[in-house]
Amino acid sequence: MSLQNRTVVYAQIALSLLTGILSIGTILWRDWIETLVGWDLDRHNGLLEWVIAATLGMAMMQVAATLRTWERSDVAAATRKLRFRANIARSERLADNFERTIVGSRNENKAV
């Protein structure tokens, strides 16, 4: 994973954590901004806190969509190709073992 992709992943994790903390905090404590900053921007009704939590939630969904697009990119395709090749090699080994077993049992039957 390149440095740029790692940065995007870490940004999504940080944004998700921040969104979760602010959403839970807003549910439990509607006027946390007034207490934290000291300004009464929404007259203690919690609207500003919900707007912040919703905006961060939408940003988190956008980052998740970006990561999903990245997963479908060439890097992910190369990873899938390597896994596919490993599965083919494993299948070939199983087929060889099966063939040896069948041929071995036929040779034993001929010897008897």
C-alpha positions as CSV (number, residue, x, y, z in Angstrom):
1,M,0.0,0.0,0.0
2,S,1.5,3.3,-1.0
3,L,1.9,6.2,1.4
4,Q,-0.9,8.2,-0.2
5,N,-3.3,5.3,0.1
6,R,-2.2,4.7,3.7
7,T,-2.9,8.4,4.4
8,V,-6.4,8.1,3.0
9,V,-7.1,5.0,5.2
10,Y,-5.8,6.7,8.3
11,A,-7.9,9.8,7.5
12,Q,-11.0,7.7,7.2
13,I,-10.3,6.0,10.5
14,A,-9.7,9.3,12.2
15,L,-12.9,10.8,10.7
16,S,-14.9,7.8,11.7
17,L,-13.7,8.0,15.2
18,L,-14.4,11.7,15.4
19,T,-17.8,11.3,14.0
20,G,-18.7,8.5,16.4
21,I,-17.5,10.4,19.4
22,L,-19.3,13.6,18.4
23,S,-22.5,11.7,17.5
24,I,-22.5,9.9,20.9
25,G,-21.6,13.1,22.6
26,T,-24.4,15.0,20.9
27,I,-26.9,12.3,21.9
28,L,-25.8,12.4,25.6
29,W,-25.0,16.1,25.9
30,R,-26.9,18.4,23.5
31,D,-25.1,21.6,24.3
32,W,-21.4,20.5,24.5
33,I,-20.3,23.4,22.3
34,E,-21.7,26.0,24.6
35,T,-19.9,24.4,27.5
36,L,-16.6,23.8,25.6
37,V,-16.4,27.2,23.9
38,G,-18.6,29.4,26.1
39,W,-20.6,30.8,23.1
40,D,-24.4,30.3,23.0
41,L,-24.7,29.9,19.2
42,D,-27.9,27.9,19.1
43,R,-29.6,28.9,22.4
44,H,-29.0,25.5,24.0
45,N,-31.2,23.6,21.6
46,G,-28.4,21.4,20.3
47,L,-29.0,22.2,16.6
48,L,-25.4,23.2,16.0
49,E,-24.1,20.0,17.5
50,W,-26.3,17.9,15.3
51,V,-25.2,19.9,12.2
52,I,-21.6,19.2,13.0
53,A,-22.2,15.5,13.7
54,A,-24.2,15.2,10.4
55,T,-21.6,17.0,8.4
56,L,-18.9,14.8,9.7
57,G,-21.0,11.8,9.0
58,M,-21.5,12.9,5.4
59,A,-17.7,13.5,5.1
60,M,-17.1,10.0,6.4
61,M,-19.4,8.5,3.8
62,Q,-17.6,10.4,1.1
63,V,-14.2,9.1,2.3
64,A,-15.7,5.5,2.4
65,A,-16.9,5.9,-1.2
66,T,-13.5,7.1,-2.2
67,L,-11.9,4.0,-0.6
68,R,-14.4,1.7,-2.3
69,T,-13.3,3.2,-5.6
70,W,-9.7,2.7,-4.7
71,E,-10.4,-0.9,-3.8
72,R,-11.7,-1.4,-7.3
73,S,-8.6,0.2,-8.8
74,D,-5.6,-1.5,-10.4
75,V,-3.9,-2.2,-7.1
76,A,-6.9,-4.2,-5.9
77,A,-7.2,-5.9,-9.3
78,A,-3.5,-7.0,-9.1
79,T,-4.2,-8.4,-5.6
80,R,-7.2,-10.3,-6.8
81,K,-5.1,-11.6,-9.7
82,L,-2.4,-12.9,-7.4
83,R,-5.0,-14.6,-5.2
84,F,-6.6,-16.1,-8.3
85,R,-3.2,-17.5,-9.4
86,A,-2.6,-19.0,-5.9
87,N,-6.0,-20.7,-6.0
88,I,-5.2,-22.1,-9.5
89,A,-1.9,-23.5,-8.2
90,R,-3.6,-25.0,-5.2
91,S,-6.3,-26.6,-7.4
92,E,-3.5,-28.0,-9.7
93,R,-1.8,-29.5,-6.7
94,L,-5.0,-31.1,-5.5
95,A,-5.7,-32.5,-9.0
96,D,-2.2,-34.0,-9.1
97,N,-2.6,-35.6,-5.7
98,F,-6.0,-37.0,-6.8
99,E,-4.5,-38.3,-10.0
100,R,-1.6,-40.0,-8.1
101,T,-4.1,-41.6,-5.8
102,I,-6.2,-43.0,-8.6
103,V,-3.2,-44.2,-10.6
104,G,-1.7,-45.7,-7.4
105,S,-4.9,-47.6,-6.7
106,R,-5.1,-48.9,-10.2
107,N,-1.5,-50.2,-10.1
108,E,-2.3,-51.9,-6.8
109,N,-5.3,-53.6,-8.4
110,K,-3.2,-54.8,-11.3
111,A,-0.6,-56.3,-9.0
112,V,-3.2,-58.4,-7.2
